[in-house]
């Protein structure tokens, strides 16, 4: 049976399957960074993968080697820290399993491993077979209570906390064709927020997206409805942190009520996204230029040989990377959307929320249930696909489905990653498939037509159509 290994041991291992996809990605990330000359990217600050140990699938959590690995990881910590228990399953999909936190307190050594073990059991209970133990790259936040004499009513007790980290998740996003979408396309993009990356994973609208094009970099705040406005007003209204008051849970604070940034946010609570994700105004050495991230992800993609997605954070200690996921390149079967007259259009999906590069023809059958397949039809499943559903989808030949919803927003990093992974799995199974953002609303948006038959409340049939998607835009139209 495989045993617990730290990252120095893992980098020497040839067979990592039992340690899960996150561990495989972290090891690949470490190897690429080891051979990468960061000076060529004009990166003058530390770039690292935080230390970790990995527990393979099948190893009981009461195995004594896990406690030894934990003690080895934390033996030099002199101040309280958050130690994460992260999922790393051999077949993990983005956002499928859980991550939980625990407090390490050097003044209470007897309780530290017990705290982490509780977090690890919660991760195992979520279905993950392999796990990672790793310190949170962000500092543990400490509340202090004071009186706000200048900006609030006299005697108003408020929480004051120093946020030392900005988090990001980014992808080169070169799955197929060119797109003008600020969300995704042929250019790299990063989803950014102050505080922990949980806002990004949930799909909150209260985050910003940076994308570099041919001539410039654009930053847009999702509350601005994806409009390319001036990025001087990319306000973030709340922030996620882990605090000493509640180290097992993520706490959400409002900037204007609970949070006082000491150095890194302007007095009007605007995040400094005008070219820099984080900047110490006193010393340009600690200036983290966004273009460095774009250059880094291109180098990682070259090293892997596939499109990649990374997650990480930036603070005073440098750039910390804690995930690399690689994706297969989906087959490109279409060069552009067909120019169609308005009278033939069933629906055009131009919100930049779809994924695909294919054209499907036949009767489109829309249903909230996985029905038997009729030869020659396009089956449109309106539910949210789970990994357990994939084997049942083999019966379909042409298949369309909505973008996965992880949180409340299609553009959440996990939503996009999960949907892309589903498309890859369907392609391996021989299905022609497209993911269309908003497909689940289609039965209620249709105009009356003798070619649209509503069979019952859960099944709609649209006769003789073409469904096509190019990059991130999709459409459905009647054939002649």
C-alpha positions as CSV (number, residue, x, y, z in Angstrom):
1,X,0.0,0.0,0.0
2,X,1.2,3.5,-0.8
3,X,2.3,5.6,2.2
4,X,2.2,9.3,3.3
5,X,4.7,11.4,1.5
6,X,5.9,15.0,1.8
7,X,6.5,17.1,-1.3
8,X,10.2,16.4,-1.5
9,X,9.4,12.7,-1.6
10,X,6.6,13.1,-4.0
11,X,8.7,14.9,-6.6
12,X,10.8,11.7,-6.8
13,X,7.8,9.4,-7.3
14,X,6.9,8.0,-10.7
15,X,3.5,6.7,-9.8
16,X,1.2,9.2,-8.2
17,X,-2.2,8.0,-9.3
18,X,-3.2,6.9,-5.7
19,X,-2.5,10.4,-4.4
20,X,-5.1,12.1,-6.6
21,X,-5.3,14.7,-9.3
22,X,-4.4,17.7,-7.1
23,X,-1.2,16.0,-5.9
24,X,-0.3,15.1,-9.5
25,X,-0.8,18.8,-10.5
26,X,1.2,20.1,-7.6
27,X,4.1,17.8,-8.3
28,X,4.1,18.8,-12.0
29,X,3.9,22.5,-10.9
30,X,6.9,22.1,-8.7
31,X,9.0,20.4,-11.4
32,X,8.2,23.2,-13.9
33,X,9.0,26.0,-11.4
34,X,12.2,24.3,-10.5
35,X,13.5,24.6,-14.1
36,X,11.9,27.9,-14.9
37,X,14.0,31.1,-15.0
38,X,11.6,33.6,-13.3
39,X,13.9,36.5,-14.2
40,X,13.0,36.0,-17.9
41,X,9.4,36.8,-16.8
42,X,10.6,39.9,-14.8
43,X,9.5,38.2,-11.6
44,X,11.7,39.4,-8.8
45,X,9.9,38.0,-5.8
46,X,9.5,34.5,-4.4
47,X,7.2,32.0,-6.2
48,X,6.5,28.8,-4.3
49,X,4.1,25.9,-3.7
50,X,3.4,25.9,0.1
51,X,4.8,22.8,1.8
52,X,2.4,19.9,2.1
53,X,2.1,16.1,2.7
54,X,-0.2,13.7,0.7
55,X,-2.3,10.8,2.0
56,X,-3.0,8.2,-0.7
57,X,-6.4,6.6,-1.2
58,X,-7.1,3.5,1.0
59,X,-4.9,4.7,3.9
60,X,-7.0,5.0,7.2
61,X,-6.8,8.4,8.8
62,X,-5.8,6.8,12.1
63,X,-2.5,5.5,10.6
64,X,0.4,6.8,12.7
65,X,2.4,8.0,9.7
66,X,-0.2,10.8,9.1
67,X,0.5,12.2,12.6
68,X,4.2,12.0,11.9
69,X,3.8,13.9,8.6
70,X,1.7,16.6,10.3
71,X,4.3,17.1,13.1
72,X,7.0,17.3,10.4
73,X,5.0,19.9,8.5
74,X,4.3,22.2,11.5
75,X,7.5,21.7,13.6
76,X,9.0,25.1,12.8
77,X,5.8,27.2,13.1
78,X,6.2,29.8,15.8
79,X,2.8,31.5,15.6
80,X,-0.9,30.3,15.0
81,X,-1.6,29.1,11.5
82,X,-4.4,27.5,9.6
83,X,-3.7,24.0,8.3
84,X,-6.0,22.9,5.6
85,X,-7.2,19.4,4.8
86,X,-7.7,19.4,1.0
87,X,-9.3,16.8,-1.2
88,X,-7.3,15.1,-3.9
89,X,-9.2,12.2,-5.5
90,X,-7.9,10.2,-8.5
91,X,-11.1,11.1,-10.4
92,X,-11.8,14.5,-8.9
93,X,-13.8,17.1,-10.8
94,X,-13.4,20.8,-10.0
95,X,-15.5,21.8,-6.9
96,X,-16.7,18.2,-6.3
97,X,-15.2,17.6,-2.9
98,X,-14.6,19.8,0.2
99,X,-11.7,21.6,1.9
100,X,-11.7,22.2,5.6
101,X,-9.6,24.2,7.9
102,X,-8.0,23.7,11.4
103,X,-6.1,25.8,13.8
104,X,-2.5,25.2,14.6
105,X,-1.6,26.9,17.9
106,X,2.0,26.4,19.2
107,X,0.8,27.0,22.7
108,X,-1.6,24.0,22.5
109,X,0.3,21.2,20.8
110,X,-1.9,18.4,22.2
111,X,-4.9,19.7,20.3
112,X,-3.4,20.6,17.0
113,X,-3.3,17.3,15.2
114,X,-6.7,16.4,16.7
115,X,-8.1,19.6,15.2
116,X,-6.7,18.8,11.7
117,X,-7.9,15.2,11.9
118,X,-11.5,16.4,12.4
119,X,-11.1,18.5,9.3
120,X,-9.6,15.6,7.4
121,X,-12.5,13.4,8.3
122,X,-14.9,16.0,7.0
123,X,-13.1,15.9,3.7
124,X,-13.2,12.1,3.5
125,X,-16.9,12.3,4.4
126,X,-17.4,14.5,1.3
127,X,-16.3,11.5,-0.9
128,X,-12.6,12.3,-1.4
129,X,-10.4,9.2,-1.2
130,X,-7.0,10.9,-1.1
131,X,-6.1,14.0,0.9
132,X,-3.5,16.8,1.3
133,X,-2.4,18.5,4.5
134,X,-1.1,22.1,3.7
135,X,-0.9,25.4,5.5
136,X,-3.0,28.3,4.3
137,X,-0.8,30.7,2.4
138,X,-2.7,33.6,3.8
139,X,-2.0,34.7,7.4
140,X,-4.5,34.0,10.0
141,X,-6.6,37.1,10.6
142,X,-6.9,38.5,14.1
143,X,-9.9,40.6,15.1
144,X,-9.4,43.6,17.4
145,X,-12.3,45.6,18.6
146,X,-12.0,49.4,18.9
147,X,-14.1,52.5,18.9
148,X,-14.7,54.3,15.6
149,X,-14.6,58.0,16.6
150,X,-13.9,59.4,13.1
151,X,-16.3,57.7,10.8
152,X,-19.2,56.4,12.9
153,X,-21.4,57.2,15.8
154,X,-19.5,57.7,19.0
155,X,-19.2,54.4,20.9
156,X,-19.8,52.2,17.8
157,X,-17.9,48.9,18.4
158,X,-16.5,47.6,15.1
159,X,-14.3,44.8,13.9
160,X,-10.9,45.7,12.5
161,X,-8.9,43.2,10.6
162,X,-5.8,43.3,8.4
163,X,-6.3,41.4,5.1
164,X,-2.9,40.3,3.8
165,X,-3.7,38.4,0.7
166,X,-5.3,38.7,-2.7
167,X,-6.4,35.4,-4.3
168,X,-6.8,34.4,-7.9
169,X,-7.7,31.6,-10.3
170,X,-6.7,31.8,-13.9
171,X,-6.7,29.9,-17.2
172,X,-5.1,30.2,-20.6
173,X,-8.6,29.2,-21.8
174,X,-7.4,28.1,-25.3
175,X,-9.9,25.2,-25.6
176,X,-11.1,26.3,-29.0
177,X,-11.7,29.3,-31.2
178,X,-11.2,33.0,-30.8
179,X,-13.6,35.0,-28.7
180,X,-14.1,38.6,-27.7
181,X,-15.5,37.7,-24.3
182,X,-13.8,39.3,-21.4
183,X,-14.7,36.2,-19.4
184,X,-13.1,33.6,-21.6
185,X,-11.5,33.3,-25.0
186,X,-8.2,32.7,-26.6
187,X,-6.4,35.0,-24.2
188,X,-5.5,34.2,-20.5
189,X,-7.8,35.5,-17.8
190,X,-7.7,35.6,-14.0
191,X,-10.6,35.9,-11.5
192,X,-9.3,38.0,-8.6
193,X,-10.6,39.0,-5.2
194,X,-9.2,40.3,-1.9
195,X,-9.1,37.7,0.8
196,X,-9.6,34.0,0.3
197,X,-10.4,32.3,-3.0
198,X,-13.7,31.0,-1.7
199,X,-15.6,33.9,-3.4
200,X,-14.1,32.8,-6.7
201,X,-15.0,29.1,-6.2
202,X,-18.6,29.9,-5.1
203,X,-19.1,32.1,-8.1
204,X,-19.8,35.4,-6.3
205,X,-20.4,38.4,-8.5
206,X,-18.4,40.4,-6.0
207,X,-15.0,39.6,-7.8
208,X,-13.1,41.0,-10.7
209,X,-11.8,39.5,-13.9
210,X,-8.6,40.6,-15.6
211,X,-7.9,39.6,-19.2
212,X,-5.0,40.6,-21.4
213,X,-5.7,41.0,-25.1
214,X,-3.4,41.9,-28.0
215,X,-3.1,45.5,-27.1
216,X,-4.0,46.0,-23.4
217,X,-5.3,44.5,-20.2
218,X,-8.9,44.9,-19.2
219,X,-10.2,44.5,-15.7
220,X,-13.9,44.3,-15.1
221,X,-15.9,43.8,-11.9
222,X,-18.7,41.2,-12.3
223,X,-21.3,43.4,-10.6
224,X,-20.8,45.7,-13.6
225,X,-22.5,43.1,-15.8
226,X,-19.3,42.3,-17.7
227,X,-19.1,45.8,-19.2
228,X,-15.6,46.9,-20.0
229,X,-15.7,50.0,-17.8
230,X,-12.8,51.9,-16.3
231,X,-11.2,49.6,-13.8
232,X,-10.6,52.4,-11.4
233,X,-13.8,51.5,-9.7
234,X,-13.6,47.7,-9.2
235,X,-15.1,47.8,-5.7
236,X,-15.3,44.7,-3.7
237,X,-18.0,45.0,-1.1
238,X,-17.1,42.0,1.2
239,X,-14.2,39.7,1.9
240,X,-13.7,36.1,3.0
241,X,-11.2,35.4,5.8
242,X,-10.4,32.8,8.4
243,X,-10.1,34.3,11.9
244,X,-9.0,33.4,15.4
245,X,-12.6,33.8,16.5
246,X,-13.8,31.0,14.2
247,X,-10.8,29.0,12.7
248,X,-12.9,26.1,11.4
249,X,-15.1,28.3,9.1
250,X,-14.8,31.0,6.5
251,X,-16.0,34.4,7.8
252,X,-17.4,37.0,5.4
253,X,-16.9,40.6,6.4
254,X,-18.1,43.8,4.8
255,X,-15.4,46.2,3.8
256,X,-17.2,49.4,4.8
257,X,-18.4,48.1,8.2
258,X,-16.0,45.5,9.5
259,X,-12.7,45.8,7.6
260,X,-10.0,48.5,7.8
261,X,-7.2,47.9,5.3
262,X,-4.1,49.4,6.9
263,X,-1.9,49.7,3.7
264,X,-3.3,48.1,0.6
265,X,-6.8,49.5,-0.1
266,X,-7.6,53.1,-0.7
267,X,-9.7,55.0,1.8
268,X,-12.8,54.5,-0.4
269,X,-12.3,50.7,-0.2
270,X,-11.4,50.3,-3.9
271,X,-9.2,47.3,-4.6
272,X,-5.9,48.4,-6.4
273,X,-6.5,46.6,-9.7
274,X,-5.2,49.3,-12.0
275,X,-2.4,47.2,-13.4
276,X,-1.3,45.7,-10.1
277,X,-3.0,43.0,-8.1
278,X,-1.1,44.0,-5.1
279,X,1.4,46.7,-4.6
280,X,3.5,48.2,-1.8
281,X,3.7,51.8,-2.8
282,X,7.0,52.3,-0.8
283,X,8.9,49.7,-2.7
284,X,8.4,48.5,-6.3
285,X,10.2,45.3,-5.4
286,X,7.0,44.1,-3.9
287,X,4.9,45.2,-6.9
288,X,3.1,42.2,-8.3
289,X,2.4,43.1,-11.9
290,X,-0.5,41.3,-13.4
291,X,1.4,40.7,-16.6
292,X,3.7,38.5,-14.6
293,X,0.8,36.1,-13.9
294,X,-0.1,36.1,-17.6
295,X,3.4,35.3,-18.6
296,X,3.7,32.6,-15.9
297,X,0.5,30.7,-17.0
298,X,1.8,30.7,-20.6
299,X,5.1,29.2,-19.4
300,X,3.2,26.6,-17.4
301,X,1.1,25.6,-20.4
302,X,4.2,25.1,-22.5
303,X,5.7,22.9,-19.7
304,X,2.5,20.8,-19.5
305,X,1.7,20.8,-23.2
306,X,-2.0,21.4,-22.6
307,X,-4.3,24.2,-21.5
308,X,-4.0,24.7,-17.7
309,X,-5.8,26.4,-14.9
310,X,-4.0,27.6,-11.8
311,X,-5.1,28.9,-8.4
312,X,-3.0,30.9,-5.9
313,X,-2.6,34.0,-3.9
314,X,-0.3,37.0,-3.4
315,X,0.9,38.5,-0.1
316,X,3.9,40.2,1.3
317,X,5.9,37.0,1.2
318,X,5.4,36.5,-2.5
319,X,3.3,34.5,-5.0
320,X,2.0,31.2,-3.8
321,X,0.5,28.6,-6.1
322,X,-1.6,25.8,-4.7
323,X,-3.3,24.2,-7.7
324,X,-2.6,23.3,-11.3
325,X,-5.2,21.5,-13.4
326,X,-4.6,20.5,-17.0
327,X,-7.3,20.0,-19.6
328,X,-7.5,18.2,-22.8
329,X,-8.0,20.3,-26.0
330,X,-11.5,19.7,-27.3
331,X,-11.9,18.8,-31.0
332,X,-12.7,21.8,-33.1
333,X,-15.4,21.0,-35.7
334,X,-16.6,24.5,-36.6
335,X,-14.9,27.6,-37.9
336,X,-17.6,30.2,-37.0
337,X,-21.3,30.5,-36.2
338,X,-23.6,30.4,-39.2
339,X,-25.1,33.7,-40.4
340,X,-28.8,33.0,-39.9
341,X,-31.8,35.3,-40.7
342,X,-33.9,36.4,-37.7
343,X,-37.0,34.4,-38.8
344,X,-35.1,31.2,-38.6
345,X,-33.6,31.9,-35.1
346,X,-34.9,29.8,-32.2
347,X,-32.5,31.4,-29.8
348,X,-29.1,33.0,-29.9
349,X,-27.0,32.7,-26.8
350,X,-24.5,35.6,-27.0
351,X,-23.7,36.1,-23.3
352,X,-20.4,34.4,-23.6
353,X,-21.5,31.6,-21.3
354,X,-21.2,28.5,-23.5
355,X,-18.4,26.1,-24.3
356,X,-18.0,24.2,-27.6
357,X,-16.9,24.2,-31.2
358,X,-19.4,21.9,-32.9
359,X,-22.6,21.8,-35.0
360,X,-25.4,19.3,-34.3
361,X,-28.5,18.6,-36.4
362,X,-31.9,16.9,-35.8
363,X,-34.9,17.3,-33.6
364,X,-33.9,18.9,-30.2
365,X,-35.6,17.1,-27.3
366,X,-35.4,19.1,-24.0
367,X,-36.0,17.4,-20.7
368,X,-35.3,17.6,-17.1
369,X,-34.9,13.8,-17.0
370,X,-32.4,11.5,-18.8
371,X,-34.8,9.9,-21.3
372,X,-34.2,7.0,-23.7
373,X,-32.4,8.2,-26.8
374,X,-34.0,8.4,-30.2
375,X,-31.7,7.9,-33.1
376,X,-31.1,11.1,-35.1
377,X,-32.2,13.5,-32.3
378,X,-30.2,16.0,-30.2
379,X,-30.9,15.4,-26.5
380,X,-30.9,18.5,-24.4
381,X,-30.6,17.7,-20.7
382,X,-31.8,20.6,-18.5
383,X,-30.4,19.3,-15.2
384,X,-27.0,19.7,-13.5
385,X,-24.7,16.9,-14.6
386,X,-23.1,14.9,-11.8
387,X,-20.1,12.7,-12.2
388,X,-22.3,9.7,-11.4
389,X,-24.4,10.5,-14.4
390,X,-21.6,10.2,-17.0
391,X,-21.9,6.4,-17.6
392,X,-25.6,6.8,-18.4
393,X,-24.9,9.4,-21.0
394,X,-23.1,6.9,-23.2
395,X,-26.5,6.1,-24.9
396,X,-26.7,9.5,-26.5
397,X,-25.0,10.5,-29.8
398,X,-25.7,14.3,-29.8
399,X,-26.0,15.9,-26.4
400,X,-26.4,19.5,-25.1
401,X,-26.6,20.6,-21.5
402,X,-26.4,23.8,-19.4
403,X,-23.2,25.2,-17.9
404,X,-22.6,23.7,-14.5
405,X,-23.7,25.9,-11.7
406,X,-21.3,25.8,-8.7
407,X,-22.5,28.8,-6.7
408,X,-24.7,31.4,-8.4
409,X,-22.6,32.4,-11.4
410,X,-21.6,30.7,-14.7
411,X,-18.2,32.3,-14.7
412,X,-17.1,30.8,-11.4
413,X,-13.8,29.1,-11.8
414,X,-15.2,25.8,-10.6
415,X,-18.3,26.1,-12.9
416,X,-16.1,26.6,-16.0
417,X,-13.6,23.9,-15.0
418,X,-16.3,21.4,-14.1
419,X,-18.1,21.9,-17.4
420,X,-15.0,21.7,-19.4
421,X,-14.0,18.5,-17.7
422,X,-17.5,17.0,-18.5
423,X,-17.1,17.9,-22.1
424,X,-13.7,16.2,-22.2
425,X,-15.2,13.0,-20.7
426,X,-18.1,13.0,-23.1
427,X,-15.8,13.4,-26.1
428,X,-13.8,10.4,-24.8
429,X,-17.0,8.4,-24.8
430,X,-17.7,9.3,-28.4
431,X,-20.5,11.9,-27.8
432,X,-20.8,15.1,-29.8
433,X,-21.7,17.6,-27.1
434,X,-22.0,21.3,-26.4
435,X,-22.5,23.2,-23.1
436,X,-24.9,26.2,-23.4
437,X,-25.3,28.8,-20.7
438,X,-29.0,29.5,-20.3
439,X,-30.2,26.3,-21.9
440,X,-32.2,25.4,-18.8
441,X,-34.4,28.5,-19.4
442,X,-35.1,27.8,-23.1
443,X,-38.5,26.0,-22.7
444,X,-39.9,29.1,-21.0
445,X,-38.4,31.5,-23.5
446,X,-39.7,29.9,-26.8
447,X,-42.0,31.7,-29.2
448,X,-45.1,29.9,-30.5
449,X,-44.4,27.7,-33.6
450,X,-45.9,24.6,-35.2
451,X,-42.3,23.2,-35.1
452,X,-42.2,23.5,-31.3
453,X,-44.2,20.8,-29.4
454,X,-44.6,20.9,-25.6
455,X,-45.2,17.3,-24.8
456,X,-45.7,17.9,-21.0
457,X,-44.4,20.2,-18.3
458,X,-41.0,18.5,-18.4
459,X,-40.4,17.7,-22.1
460,X,-40.3,20.0,-25.2
461,X,-39.5,18.9,-28.8
462,X,-38.2,21.4,-31.3
463,X,-38.3,19.9,-34.8
464,X,-35.5,20.0,-37.4
465,X,-33.0,22.4,-35.9
466,X,-29.2,23.1,-35.9
467,X,-27.5,23.6,-32.5
468,X,-24.0,25.1,-32.8
469,X,-21.4,26.7,-30.7
470,X,-18.2,28.5,-31.5
471,X,-15.9,29.3,-28.5
472,X,-18.3,30.8,-26.0
473,X,-21.3,31.8,-28.2
474,X,-24.1,29.5,-29.3
475,X,-27.3,29.5,-31.3
476,X,-30.2,27.3,-32.2
477,X,-32.0,27.8,-35.5
478,X,-34.6,26.0,-37.8
479,X,-33.2,24.2,-40.8
480,X,-34.9,24.8,-44.2
